[in-house]
Amino acid sequence: MSESRIRDTYDTVASAYDAALRSELAAKPVDRALLDALLELCPGLVADVGCGPGHVTRYLAARHRAVVGIDLSPAMVEIARSAAPELSFEVGSMLDLPVASGSWSGIVAFYSIIHLDAASRARAFGEFARVLTPGGWVLVSFHVSAADQPPGSAHHLSEWFGSSVDLDAYYLDPASVTADLESAGFSIAATTLREPIAGAEFPSRRCYLLAQASAAQGTP
């Protein structure tokens, strides 16, 4: 789907989204542990790509000396900047990241690929590889399945957080996302699958892929 539709949706729901999710990591020990693992592997700058209102970025910044956030939605970035004015947040697309090759040590992409079709995911992973330092790391998470939504299916949202929207969300097969990352030059270091946390999040099965760029990545 077009980036303009994604941007418009997240601009529309930004305030309600922030109110609902700003404290979500408190109930998610597996997510926190994986974020901590990524930070341990990354000595340099870590980027939260698709940062939304910045709650994951703030978690990272409390534990790491150099963190930035990038999101497609100006409304989300405005909320993120207001909540943490000491941090750097920028409007940008993961399909054309506004940074030089080899700029980042690590990337967190929590649920930010779920609105991308296969071609766009491949393009995003190519950008991830370009902007990472050689041997840099990425942690990607996504929905795998839910009731009546098997892996590989799509769900159209016309209402979300009380607002009318026009948005597609994809439930992704971990094998397919793994193959896309490998095609972009990454090696998978760890795959984590978990069931939903009752009462704390949308009831979907989730996957987290921790992957390392090759030693040749991060250069033009």
Protein Blocks (a to p, Z undefined) as FASTA:
>chain_A
ZZklmmmmmmmmmmmmmmmmmmmmmmmmklmmmmmmmmmmmmbdcddehklnolmmmmmm
mmcfbdcdddfblklmmmmmmmmmmbccddddfklccbdehkafbdcdehklmmpcfklm
mmmmmmmmmmpcehiacdddddfbdehiaghiacddfbgghiacddddddddfklmmmmm
mmnopacfbdcdddddehiaccdddddddddddfkgoiZZ
